[in-house]
């Protein structure tokens, strides 16, 4: 009896240590996901354009050292940077969050949207907008932004957060133009996936999910929100018709295990990428779901398998 009690006590003591070591190994080490986005009739000026996506900084629970994050963005050499919202985690972190956004946005036009945490904590959107506009980008709240790469026009359709904001796809579309060479959708959450397909963007970029934060190999995310299907917690998707969720081209595990760029083409329909983000929510744990920076490279491509080529 005593031996069993000692064994049980040892298990209770050891398991938290093992989990802690796993979290240290898989939680703080930021991973880079490369996506090669093929687009028929891509403007020559856009060939090779590099787009970087960061979301859910949650400054205060950033989870990745700031210097490492800034260095990762600089090392990615982006032509455009997209920020998916949830810049802050605490009321006391607003100044630090705005300072980090200013650092990240140096060197390239940066477009961002508001997240549910930003609305909940009354982040100063005027200051955030001023920071992004200073670098040639903008904060988009149900608005369309435009930038030029050479003579090519890139249009960004930014939809407000659908949980605590006032997401309005119709208002966003009212500002869209028909002469853009490339259209990117940007929204904090996949909760409005039915409406987001109406943007008719080549690809729509979202966050909010944190990838579930805790993953068990081979399974769907256990920790998700009720506002979207569990399969939309992370990965690359293609919009399908009707009320069915987007078709999954690469799930969380395929993205994590991919050694080569994910290849997908807009020739077969508009795409959506859901990033795991960088920070953490109220649950301060990441397990087998590390922080993520996404690099999207534009190429001229007619069709795809929408998957990872590891050959």
Phi and psi in degrees as GROMACS dihedral restraints (atoms count N, CA, C in turn):
[ dihedral_restraints ]
;  ai    aj    ak    al  type     phi  dphi    fc
    3     4     5     6     1   -63.6    20    10
    4     5     6     7     1   -40.7    20    10
    6     7     8     9     1   -61.3    20    10
    7     8     9    10     1   -41.4    20    10
    9    10    11    12     1   -65.0    20    10
   10    11    12    13     1   -38.7    20    10
   12    13    14    15     1   -64.6    20    10
   13    14    15    16     1   -41.3    20    10
   15    16    17    18     1   -65.1    20    10
   16    17    18    19     1   -41.0    20    10
   18    19    20    21     1   -62.4    20    10
   19    20    21    22     1   -45.4    20    10
   21    22    23    24     1   -62.7    20    10
   22    23    24    25     1   -40.9    20    10
   24    25    26    27     1   -64.5    20    10
   25    26    27    28     1   -39.2    20    10
   27    28    29    30     1   -64.2    20    10
   28    29    30    31     1   -42.3    20    10
   30    31    32    33     1   -61.6    20    10
   31    32    33    34     1   -45.5    20    10
   33    34    35    36     1   -62.1    20    10
   34    35    36    37     1   -33.0    20    10
   36    37    38    39     1   -78.6    20    10
   37    38    39    40     1   -38.9    20    10
   39    40    41    42     1   -78.0    20    10
   40    41    42    43     1   -40.3    20    10
   42    43    44    45     1   -55.6    20    10
   43    44    45    46     1   -47.8    20    10
   45    46    47    48     1   -59.3    20    10
   46    47    48    49     1   -34.5    20    10
   48    49    50    51     1   -66.5    20    10
   49    50    51    52     1   -43.7    20    10
   51    52    53    54     1   -62.8    20    10
   52    53    54    55     1   -44.6    20    10
   54    55    56    57     1   -61.9    20    10
   55    56    57    58     1   -39.5    20    10
   57    58    59    60     1   -63.4    20    10
   58    59    60    61     1   -42.3    20    10
   60    61    62    63     1   -64.9    20    10
   61    62    63    64     1   -41.1    20    10
   63    64    65    66     1   -62.8    20    10
   64    65    66    67     1   -41.8    20    10
   66    67    68    69     1   -64.9    20    10
   67    68    69    70     1   -39.0    20    10
   69    70    71    72     1   -64.7    20    10
   70    71    72    73     1   -35.8    20    10
   72    73    74    75     1   -78.3    20    10
   73    74    75    76     1   -43.2    20    10
   75    76    77    78     1  -102.1    20    10
   76    77    78    79     1   -10.7    20    10
   78    79    80    81     1   -94.5    20    10
   79    80    81    82     1   -39.1    20    10
   81    82    83    84     1   -94.8    20    10
   82    83    84    85     1   -17.1    20    10
   84    85    86    87     1   -82.2    20    10
   85    86    87    88     1   106.5    20    10
   87    88    89    90     1   -71.2    20    10
   88    89    90    91     1   136.2    20    10
   90    91    92    93     1  -104.8    20    10
   91    92    93    94     1   149.1    20    10
   93    94    95    96     1  -106.1    20    10
   94    95    96    97     1   127.7    20    10
   96    97    98    99     1  -107.0    20    10
   97    98    99   100     1   125.6    20    10
   99   100   101   102     1  -103.8    20    10
  100   101   102   103     1   129.9    20    10
  102   103   104   105     1  -123.1    20    10
  103   104   105   106     1   125.4    20    10
  105   106   107   108     1   -98.8    20    10
  106   107   108   109     1   110.2    20    10
  108   109   110   111     1   -99.1    20    10
  109   110   111   112     1   108.5    20    10
  111   112   113   114     1   -86.8    20    10
  112   113   114   115     1   134.3    20    10
  114   115   116   117     1  -135.9    20    10
  115   116   117   118     1   118.5    20    10
  117   118   119   120     1   -60.9    20    10
  118   119   120   121     1   146.8    20    10
  120   121   122   123     1    56.6    20    10
  121   122   123   124     1    32.0    20    10
  123   124   125   126     1   -62.5    20    10
  124   125   126   127     1   132.3    20    10
  126   127   128   129     1   -58.3    20    10
  127   128   129   130     1   136.5    20    10
  129   130   131   132     1   -53.6    20    10
  130   131   132   133     1   -34.6    20    10
  132   133   134   135     1   -65.9    20    10
  133   134   135   136     1   -22.0    20    10
  135   136   137   138     1   -92.1    20    10
  136   137   138   139     1    -9.4    20    10
  138   139   140   141     1   -59.7    20    10
  139   140   141   142     1   123.4    20    10
  141   142   143   144     1    85.5    20    10
  142   143   144   145     1    -1.0    20    10
  144   145   146   147     1   -58.2    20    10
  145   146   147   148     1   137.3    20    10
  147   148   149   150     1  -112.6    20    10
  148   149   150   151     1   122.8    20    10
  150   151   152   153     1  -112.4    20    10
  151   152   153   154     1   132.0    20    10
  153   154   155   156     1  -114.2    20    10
  154   155   156   157     1   135.7    20    10
  156   157   158   159     1  -116.7    20    10
  157   158   159   160     1   127.4    20    10
  159   160   161   162     1  -127.9    20    10
  160   161   162   163     1   142.7    20    10
  162   163   164   165     1  -146.6    20    10
  163   164   165   166     1   160.0    20    10
  165   166   167   168     1    55.5    20    10
  166   167   168   169     1    54.7    20    10
  168   169   170   171     1   -61.6    20    10
  169   170   171   172     1   -40.3    20    10
  171   172   173   174     1    46.7    20    10
  172   173   174   175     1    55.0    20    10
  174   175   176   177     1   -57.4    20    10
  175   176   177   178     1   128.8    20    10
  177   178   179   180     1   113.9    20    10
  178   179   180   181     1   -31.4    20    10
  180   181   182   183     1  -134.1    20    10
  181   182   183   184     1    40.1    20    10
  183   184   185   186     1   -58.6    20    10
  184   185   186   187     1   -38.8    20    10
  186   187   188   189     1    73.9    20    10
  187   188   189   190     1   -17.2    20    10
  189   190   191   192     1  -121.5    20    10
  190   191   192   193     1   129.0    20    10
  192   193   194   195     1   -52.6    20    10
  193   194   195   196     1   136.9    20    10
  195   196   197   198     1   -57.2    20    10
  196   197   198   199     1   -43.4    20    10
  198   199   200   201     1   -63.2    20    10
  199   200   201   202     1   -36.1    20    10
  201   202   203   204     1   -67.5    20    10
  202   203   204   205     1   -37.4    20    10
  204   205   206   207     1   -67.9    20    10
  205   206   207   208     1   -45.8    20    10
  207   208   209   210     1   -61.9    20    10
  208   209   210   211     1   -42.4    20    10
  210   211   212   213     1   -64.0    20    10
  211   212   213   214     1   -35.9    20    10
  213   214   215   216     1   -65.5    20    10
  214   215   216   217     1   -41.1    20    10
  216   217   218   219     1   -67.2    20    10
  217   218   219   220     1   -44.7    20    10
  219   220   221   222     1   -61.8    20    10
  220   221   222   223     1   -40.9    20    10
  222   223   224   225     1   -67.6    20    10
  223   224   225   226     1   -24.2    20    10
  225   226   227   228     1   -75.8    20    10
  226   227   228   229     1   -14.7    20    10
  228   229   230   231     1    50.7    20    10
  229   230   231   232     1    57.2    20    10
  231   232   233   234     1   -74.6    20    10
  232   233   234   235     1   145.9    20    10
  234   235   236   237     1   -85.9    20    10
  235   236   237   238     1   -28.7    20    10
  237   238   239   240     1  -140.7    20    10
  238   239   240   241     1   143.2    20    10
  240   241   242   243     1  -121.5    20    10
  241   242   243   244     1   134.6    20    10
  243   244   245   246     1  -118.8    20    10
  244   245   246   247     1   132.0    20    10
  246   247   248   249     1  -114.2    20    10
  247   248   249   250     1   122.9    20    10
  249   250   251   252     1   -91.1    20    10
  250   251   252   253     1    16.1    20    10
  252   253   254   255     1    90.7    20    10
  253   254   255   256     1   179.6    20    10
  255   256   257   258     1    57.9    20    10
  256   257   258   259     1    63.6    20    10
  258   259   260   261     1   -77.7    20    10
  259   260   261   262     1   -27.4    20    10
  261   262   263   264     1  -118.9    20    10
  262   263   264   265     1   153.9    20    10
  264   265   266   267     1  -118.3    20    10
  265   266   267   268     1   -21.1    20    10
  267   268   269   270     1  -140.7    20    10
  268   269   270   271     1   155.0    20    10
  270   271   272   273     1   -61.5    20    10
  271   272   273   274     1   -30.8    20    10
  273   274   275   276     1   -79.5    20    10
  274   275   276   277     1    -1.7    20    10
  276   277   278   279     1  -104.7    20    10
  277   278   279   280     1     3.8    20    10
  279   280   281   282     1   -58.8    20    10
  280   281   282   283     1   -48.2    20    10
  282   283   284   285     1   -62.3    20    10
  283   284   285   286     1   -42.8    20    10
  285   286   287   288     1   -64.8    20    10
  286   287   288   289     1   -37.9    20    10
  288   289   290   291     1   -64.7    20    10
  289   290   291   292     1   -45.4    20    10
  291   292   293   294     1   -65.4    20    10
  292   293   294   295     1   -37.4    20    10
  294   295   296   297     1   -64.2    20    10
  295   296   297   298     1   -41.0    20    10
  297   298   299   300     1   -66.0    20    10
  298   299   300   301     1   -42.0    20    10
  300   301   302   303     1   -59.4    20    10
  301   302   303   304     1   -40.7    20    10
  303   304   305   306     1   -61.6    20    10
  304   305   306   307     1   -40.4    20    10
  306   307   308   309     1   -67.8    20    10
  307   308   309   310     1   -43.9    20    10
  309   310   311   312     1   -65.6    20    10
  310   311   312   313     1   -33.6    20    10
  312   313   314   315     1   -83.8    20    10
  313   314   315   316     1    -4.3    20    10
  315   316   317   318     1   -68.2    20    10
  316   317   318   319     1   130.9    20    10
  318   319   320   321     1   103.4    20    10
  319   320   321   322     1   -14.8    20    10
  321   322   323   324     1  -158.7    20    10
  322   323   324   325     1   152.6    20    10
  324   325   326   327     1   -58.3    20    10
  325   326   327   328     1   134.4    20    10
  327   328   329   330     1  -127.8    20    10
  328   329   330   331     1   126.3    20    10
  330   331   332   333     1  -113.9    20    10
  331   332   333   334     1   139.0    20    10
  333   334   335   336     1  -138.6    20    10
  334   335   336   337     1   164.1    20    10
  336   337   338   339     1  -127.7    20    10
  337   338   339   340     1   168.3    20    10
  339   340   341   342     1   -89.3    20    10
  340   341   342   343     1   147.1    20    10
  342   343   344   345     1  -108.5    20    10
  343   344   345   346     1   173.3    20    10
  345   346   347   348     1   -62.0    20    10
  346   347   348   349     1   -38.3    20    10
  348   349   350   351     1   -65.7    20    10
  349   350   351   352     1   -35.9    20    10
  351   352   353   354     1   -65.8    20    10
  352   353   354   355     1   -40.9    20    10
  354   355   356   357     1   -67.4    20    10
  355   356   357   358     1   -43.9    20    10
  357   358   359   360     1   -62.3    20    10
  358   359   360   361     1   -35.1    20    10
  360   361   362   363     1  -102.7    20    10
  361   362   363   364     1     9.2    20    10
  363   364   365   366     1    56.4    20    10
  364   365   366   367     1    47.9    20    10
  366   367   368   369     1   -60.5    20    10
  367   368   369   370     1   138.5    20    10
  369   370   371   372     1   -68.2    20    10
  370   371   372   373     1    97.6    20    10
  372   373   374   375     1   -70.1    20    10
  373   374   375   376     1   -27.7    20    10
  375   376   377   378     1   -66.2    20    10
  376   377   378   379     1   -41.1    20    10
  378   379   380   381     1   -68.6    20    10
  379   380   381   382     1   -40.5    20    10
  381   382   383   384     1   -62.6    20    10
  382   383   384   385     1   -43.0    20    10
  384   385   386   387     1   -63.7    20    10
  385   386   387   388     1   -40.5    20    10
  387   388   389   390     1   -63.6    20    10
  388   389   390   391     1   -39.8    20    10
  390   391   392   393     1   -62.7    20    10
  391   392   393   394     1   -46.8    20    10
  393   394   395   396     1   -69.8    20    10
  394   395   396   397     1   -37.5    20    10
  396   397   398   399     1   -67.3    20    10
  397   398   399   400     1   -29.3    20    10
  399   400   401   402     1   -62.6    20    10
  400   401   402   403     1   -26.5    20    10
  402   403   404   405     1  -100.4    20    10
  403   404   405   406     1     7.5    20    10
  405   406   407   408     1    96.2    20    10
  406   407   408   409     1     4.9    20    10
  408   409   410   411     1  -108.0    20    10
  409   410   411   412     1  -149.0    20    10
  411   412   413   414     1  -172.0    20    10
  412   413   414   415     1   159.9    20    10
  414   415   416   417     1   -93.9    20    10
  415   416   417   418     1   122.8    20    10
  417   418   419   420     1  -110.9    20    10
  418   419   420   421     1   116.3    20    10
  420   421   422   423     1  -118.8    20    10
  421   422   423   424     1    91.4    20    10
  423   424   425   426     1    57.5    20    10
  424   425   426   427     1    47.7    20    10
  426   427   428   429     1  -137.9    20    10
  427   428   429   430     1   163.3    20    10
  429   430   431   432     1  -110.2    20    10
  430   431   432   433     1   131.7    20    10
  432   433   434   435     1  -115.8    20    10
  433   434   435   436     1   156.5    20    10
  435   436   437   438     1  -136.5    20    10
  436   437   438   439     1   146.5    20    10
  438   439   440   441     1  -147.1    20    10
  439   440   441   442     1   162.4    20    10
  441   442   443   444     1  -115.6    20    10
  442   443   444   445     1   139.1    20    10
  444   445   446   447     1  -121.5    20    10
  445   446   447   448     1   104.5    20    10
  447   448   449   450     1    64.1    20    10
  448   449   450   451     1  -130.6    20    10
  450   451   452   453     1   -92.1    20    10
  451   452   453   454     1    -1.8    20    10
  453   454   455   456     1   -83.2    20    10
  454   455   456   457     1   143.1    20    10
  456   457   458   459     1  -104.5    20    10
  457   458   459   460     1   124.7    20    10
  459   460   461   462     1  -107.5    20    10
  460   461   462   463     1   123.4    20    10
  462   463   464   465     1  -108.8    20    10
  463   464   465   466     1   133.7    20    10
  465   466   467   468     1  -115.6    20    10
  466   467   468   469     1   122.9    20    10
  468   469   470   471     1  -104.9    20    10
  469   470   471   472     1   105.5    20    10
  471   472   473   474     1  -101.0    20    10
  472   473   474   475     1   115.6    20    10
  474   475   476   477     1  -100.9    20    10
  475   476   477   478     1   135.2    20    10
  477   478   479   480     1   -64.8    20    10
  478   479   480   481     1   162.7    20    10
  480   481   482   483     1   -60.8    20    10
  481   482   483   484     1   132.6    20    10
  483   484   485   486     1   -83.1    20    10
  484   485   486   487     1    -8.0    20    10
  486   487   488   489     1   -94.0    20    10
  487   488   489   490     1   -56.2    20    10
  489   490   491   492     1  -112.1    20    10
  490   491   492   493     1    -7.3    20    10
  492   493   494   495     1   -96.2    20    10
  493   494   495   496     1  -151.8    20    10
  495   496   497   498     1  -131.6    20    10
  496   497   498   499     1    60.6    20    10
  498   499   500   501     1   -54.4    20    10
  499   500   501   502     1   129.6    20    10
  501   502   503   504     1  -145.5    20    10
  502   503   504   505     1    93.4    20    10
  504   505   506   507     1   -65.6    20    10
  505   506   507   508     1   -36.3    20    10
  507   508   509   510     1   -61.0    20    10
  508   509   510   511     1   -44.4    20    10
  510   511   512   513     1   -64.1    20    10
  511   512   513   514     1   -37.6    20    10
  513   514   515   516     1   -65.8    20    10
  514   515   516   517     1   -45.6    20    10
  516   517   518   519     1   -64.9    20    10
  517   518   519   520     1   -29.1    20    10
  519   520   521   522     1   -63.1    20    10
  520   521   522   523     1   -22.1    20    10
  522   523   524   525     1   -97.2    20    10
  523   524   525   526     1    -4.7    20    10
  525   526   527   528     1   -72.5    20    10
  526   527   528   529     1   154.1    20    10
  528   529   530   531     1  -116.2    20    10
  529   530   531   532     1   167.3    20    10
  531   532   533   534     1  -101.7    20    10
  532   533   534   535     1    -2.4    20    10
  534   535   536   537     1  -105.7    20    10
  535   536   537   538     1    11.3    20    10
  537   538   539   540     1   -72.1    20    10
  538   539   540   541     1   141.6    20    10
  540   541   542   543     1   -81.3    20    10
  541   542   543   544     1   -25.1    20    10
  543   544   545   546     1  -147.1    20    10
  544   545   546   547     1   135.9    20    10
  546   547   548   549     1  -123.2    20    10
  547   548   549   550     1   125.6    20    10
  549   550   551   552     1  -116.8    20    10
  550   551   552   553     1   129.1    20    10
  552   553   554   555     1   -92.9    20    10
  553   554   555   556     1   146.4    20    10
  555   556   557   558     1  -143.1    20    10
  556   557   558   559     1   124.3    20    10
  558   559   560   561     1  -151.4    20    10
  559   560   561   562     1   147.2    20    10
  561   562   563   564     1   -65.6    20    10
  562   563   564   565     1   -39.4    20    10
  564   565   566   567     1  -126.5    20    10
  565   566   567   568     1   148.8    20    10
  567   568   569   570     1   -81.1    20    10
  568   569   570   571     1     7.1    20    10
  570   571   572   573     1   -57.8    20    10
  571   572   573   574     1   -30.9    20    10
  573   574   575   576     1  -101.9    20    10
  574   575   576   577     1    40.7    20    10
  576   577   578   579     1   -59.9    20    10
  577   578   579   580     1   -30.2    20    10
  579   580   581   582     1   -65.0    20    10
  580   581   582   583     1   -40.4    20    10
  582   583   584   585     1   -79.9    20    10
  583   584   585   586     1   -34.4    20    10
  585   586   587   588     1   -63.0    20    10
  586   587   588   589     1   -28.6    20    10
  588   589   590   591     1   -62.5    20    10
  589   590   591   592     1   -24.3    20    10
  591   592   593   594     1   -70.9    20    10
  592   593   594   595     1   -13.2    20    10
  594   595   596   597     1   -65.3    20    10
  595   596   597   598     1   -23.6    20    10
  597   598   599   600     1    52.6    20    10
  598   599   600   601     1    38.9    20    10
  600   601   602   603     1   -80.1    20    10
  601   602   603   604     1   153.3    20    10
  603   604   605   606     1   -60.0    20    10
  604   605   606   607     1   -41.9    20    10
  606   607   608   609     1  -149.5    20    10
  607   608   609   610     1   141.4    20    10
  609   610   611   612     1  -111.8    20    10
  610   611   612   613     1   132.3    20    10
  612   613   614   615     1  -109.9    20    10
  613   614   615   616     1   127.1    20    10
  615   616   617   618     1  -138.7    20    10
  616   617   618   619     1   165.3    20    10
  618   619   620   621     1  -136.6    20    10
  619   620   621   622     1  -126.7    20    10
  621   622   623   624     1    77.3    20    10
  622   623   624   625     1   -35.6    20    10
  624   625   626   627     1   -77.5    20    10
  625   626   627   628     1   -24.2    20    10
  627   628   629   630     1    58.8    20    10
  628   629   630   631     1    16.2    20    10
  630   631   632   633     1    69.3    20    10
  631   632   633   634     1     4.9    20    10
  633   634   635   636     1   100.5    20    10
  634   635   636   637     1   -19.7    20    10
  636   637   638   639     1    68.2    20    10
  637   638   639   640     1   -41.5    20    10
  639   640   641   642     1  -121.0    20    10
  640   641   642   643     1   120.6    20    10
  642   643   644   645     1  -124.3    20    10
  643   644   645   646     1   146.7    20    10
  645   646   647   648     1  -112.7    20    10
  646   647   648   649     1   128.2    20    10
  648   649   650   651     1   -49.0    20    10
  649   650   651   652     1   130.3    20    10
  651   652   653   654     1    84.6    20    10
  652   653   654   655     1    -6.1    20    10
  654   655   656   657     1  -111.1    20    10
  655   656   657   658     1   161.3    20    10
  657   658   659   660     1   -69.6    20    10
  658   659   660   661     1   164.1    20    10
  660   661   662   663     1   -61.5    20    10
  661   662   663   664     1   135.5    20    10
  663   664   665   666     1   -86.3    20    10
  664   665   666   667     1   -35.1    20    10
  666   667   668   669     1  -101.8    20    10
  667   668   669   670     1   103.2    20    10
  669   670   671   672     1  -138.6    20    10
  670   671   672   673     1   176.7    20    10
  672   673   674   675     1   -95.0    20    10
  673   674   675   676     1   160.3    20    10
  675   676   677   678     1   -81.3    20    10
  676   677   678   679     1    -1.4    20    10
  678   679   680   681     1   -89.0    20    10
  679   680   681   682     1    -1.1    20    10
  681   682   683   684     1  -153.5    20    10
  682   683   684   685     1   156.5    20    10
  684   685   686   687     1   -63.2    20    10
  685   686   687   688     1   148.4    20    10
  687   688   689   690     1   -60.6    20    10
  688   689   690   691     1   -31.1    20    10
  690   691   692   693     1   -68.7    20    10
  691   692   693   694     1   -12.8    20    10
  693   694   695   696     1   -90.3    20    10
  694   695   696   697     1    13.8    20    10
  696   697   698   699     1   -69.1    20    10
  697   698   699   700     1   -25.6    20    10
  699   700   701   702     1  -170.7    20    10
  700   701   702   703     1   149.3    20    10
  702   703   704   705     1   125.1    20    10
  703   704   705   706     1  -171.6    20    10
  705   706   707   708     1  -108.8    20    10
  706   707   708   709     1   133.2    20    10
  708   709   710   711     1  -135.5    20    10
  709   710   711   712     1   158.0    20    10
  711   712   713   714     1  -120.9    20    10
  712   713   714   715     1   131.6    20    10
  714   715   716   717     1   -64.7    20    10
  715   716   717   718     1   137.2    20    10
  717   718   719   720     1  -116.3    20    10
  718   719   720   721     1   176.8    20    10
  720   721   722   723     1   -85.0    20    10
  721   722   723   724     1   169.4    20    10
  723   724   725   726     1    68.7    20    10
  724   725   726   727     1  -151.1    20    10
  726   727   728   729     1   -96.9    20    10
  727   728   729   730     1     7.5    20    10
  729   730   731   732     1   -78.5    20    10
  730   731   732   733     1   142.3    20    10
  732   733   734   735     1   -60.1    20    10
  733   734   735   736     1   158.6    20    10
  735   736   737   738     1   -55.1    20    10
  736   737   738   739     1   147.7    20    10
  738   739   740   741     1   -74.3    20    10
  739   740   741   742     1   131.3    20    10
  741   742   743   744     1   -82.2    20    10
  742   743   744   745     1   123.8    20    10
  744   745   746   747     1   -95.3    20    10
  745   746   747   748     1   -32.9    20    10
  747   748   749   750     1  -150.3    20    10
  748   749   750   751     1   119.7    20    10
  750   751   752   753     1   -87.1    20    10
  751   752   753   754     1  -175.7    20    10
  753   754   755   756     1   -53.4    20    10
  754   755   756   757     1   -47.0    20    10
  756   757   758   759     1   -72.4    20    10
  757   758   759   760     1   -35.3    20    10
  759   760   761   762     1   -66.9    20    10
  760   761   762   763     1   -39.7    20    10
  762   763   764   765     1   -63.6    20    10
  763   764   765   766     1   -45.1    20    10
  765   766   767   768     1   -63.4    20    10
  766   767   768   769     1   -35.4    20    10
  768   769   770   771     1   -93.6    20    10
  769   770   771   772     1    -2.4    20    10
  771   772   773   774     1   -76.1    20    10
  772   773   774   775     1   123.0    20    10
  774   775   776   777     1   -94.2    20    10
  775   776   777   778     1   -15.6    20    10
  777   778   779   780     1  -116.8    20    10
  778   779   780   781     1   166.8    20    10
  780   781   782   783     1   -59.7    20    10
  781   782   783   784     1   141.1    20    10
  783   784   785   786     1   -67.7    20    10
  784   785   786   787     1   133.6    20    10
  786   787   788   789     1  -113.8    20    10
  787   788   789   790     1   127.7    20    10
  789   790   791   792     1  -149.0    20    10
  790   791   792   793     1   148.1    20    10
  792   793   794   795     1  -122.7    20    10
  793   794   795   796     1   142.5    20    10
  795   796   797   798     1   -78.8    20    10
  796   797   798   799     1    -3.7    20    10
  798   799   800   801     1   -62.1    20    10
  799   800   801   802     1   -28.1    20    10
  801   802   803   804     1  -100.7    20    10
  802   803   804   805     1    14.0    20    10
  804   805   806   807     1   125.6    20    10
  805   806   807   808     1   159.3    20    10
  807   808   809   810     1   -66.9    20    10
  808   809   810   811     1   152.7    20    10
  810   811   812   813     1  -115.2    20    10
  811   812   813   814     1   164.4    20    10
  813   814   815   816     1  -140.3    20    10
  814   815   816   817     1   136.2    20    10
  816   817   818   819     1  -119.6    20    10
  817   818   819   820     1   129.0    20    10
  819   820   821   822     1  -109.2    20    10
  820   821   822   823     1   115.0    20    10
  822   823   824   825     1   -91.3    20    10
  823   824   825   826     1   151.7    20    10
  825   826   827   828     1   -73.4    20    10
  826   827   828   829     1   -14.1    20    10
  828   829   830   831     1    74.9    20    10
  829   830   831   832     1  -171.8    20    10
  831   832   833   834     1  -115.6    20    10
  832   833   834   835     1   -43.0    20    10
  834   835   836   837     1   -94.5    20    10
  835   836   837   838     1  -159.5    20    10
  837   838   839   840     1  -133.5    20    10
  838   839   840   841     1   157.4    20    10
  840   841   842   843     1   -87.4    20    10
  841   842   843   844     1  -153.2    20    10
  843   844   845   846     1   -65.9    20    10
  844   845   846   847     1   -23.4    20    10
  846   847   848   849     1   -87.5    20    10
  847   848   849   850     1   107.4    20    10
  849   850   851   852     1   -82.8    20    10
  850   851   852   853     1    54.6    20    10
  852   853   854   855     1  -139.6    20    10
  853   854   855   856     1   134.9    20    10
  855   856   857   858     1  -128.6    20    10
  856   857   858   859     1   124.8    20    10
  858   859   860   861     1  -135.7    20    10
  859   860   861   862     1   118.1    20    10
  861   862   863   864     1    55.2    20    10
  862   863   864   865     1    30.7    20    10
  864   865   866   867     1  -150.7    20    10
  865   866   867   868     1    65.8    20    10
  867   868   869   870     1   -70.5    20    10
  868   869   870   871     1   160.0    20    10
  870   871   872   873     1   -56.2    20    10
  871   872   873   874     1   155.4    20    10
  873   874   875   876     1  -139.4    20    10
  874   875   876   877     1   135.5    20    10
  876   877   878   879     1  -114.3    20    10
  877   878   879   880     1   135.5    20    10
  879   880   881   882     1  -112.5    20    10
  880   881   882   883     1   128.7    20    10
  882   883   884   885     1  -114.6    20    10
  883   884   885   886     1   121.5    20    10
  885   886   887   888     1  -112.3    20    10
  886   887   888   889     1   123.6    20    10
  888   889   890   891     1  -109.7    20    10
  889   890   891   892     1   129.2    20    10
  891   892   893   894     1   -87.4    20    10
  892   893   894   895     1   131.6    20    10
  894   895   896   897     1  -138.0    20    10
  895   896   897   898     1   160.3    20    10
  897   898   899   900     1   -84.1    20    10
  898   899   900   901     1   119.4    20    10
  900   901   902   903     1  -154.6    20    10
  901   902   903   904     1   136.2    20    10
  903   904   905   906     1   -89.0    20    10
  904   905   906   907     1   -37.3    20    10
  906   907   908   909     1  -152.0    20    10
  907   908   909   910     1   173.1    20    10
  909   910   911   912     1  -153.6    20    10
  910   911   912   913     1   171.8    20    10
  912   913   914   915     1  -100.6    20    10
  913   914   915   916     1   -10.8    20    10
  915   916   917   918     1    64.7    20    10
  916   917   918   919     1    32.2    20    10
  918   919   920   921     1  -139.6    20    10
  919   920   921   922     1  -170.2    20    10
  921   922   923   924     1   -98.1    20    10
  922   923   924   925     1   132.7    20    10
  924   925   926   927     1  -103.9    20    10
  925   926   927   928     1   103.8    20    10
  927   928   929   930     1  -101.9    20    10
  928   929   930   931     1     9.3    20    10
